[in-house]
Amino acid sequence: MQDRLQLMKDVAAWKHARNAPVVDAEREQQVLEVTVQEASELGIEAASARRLFSLQIRLAVRVQESLISGWRSGTAPPQDLRDLSGQLRPQLDRLGIELLRSIYLALPEFQRADFAARYTSYAKIVEAPGLTDSDRGELANALGSLRRGSTPTLSRIRASKVLRIGTIWRSEERRVGKECR
């Protein structure tokens, strides 16, 4: 998420240089629908995924608006502009796929009853212009509200390209298992 928010400086610079609006509702809706569909294929419940990724879009807009406001107030914008369609969006798309897979793998942790209390302090590492502690708290809550959907196991494996195997070891076997690694 941090990597995506860091790219907002380049996105905002491109939009600022072209006087393009920060909000592109049609594009944002398309990205949200595709992301929620991909999340569902990974076995992430659609409503909780929609909440998280809607928030991510809102935060990206807030960061862009904050940066552009600073540039209009006299702070110099970046001079080296990267192309939004040819460079930035493909990079954002790749990060989105990586993020979804990471969420899929971490889903059991997000579902912990004590997730928010346990990980709220980690949300402070998400840093970008215009973000507040309240935003970070909302982000932690959205992550903690993620739930597993009803996608069949084989479909989740195909979508994630990850097969998890878990075993229960007795303490004596655990010692032997560690030595064998």
Secondary structure as UniProt FT lines:
FT   HELIX           2..17
FT   TURN            18..19
FT   HELIX           25..41
FT   TURN            42..43
FT   HELIX           46..72
FT   TURN            73..74
FT   HELIX           84..88
FT   HELIX           89..110
FT   TURN            113..114
FT   HELIX           115..119
FT   HELIX           120..125
FT   TURN            129..130
FT   HELIX           133..144
FT   HELIX           153..160
FT   HELIX           171..180
//
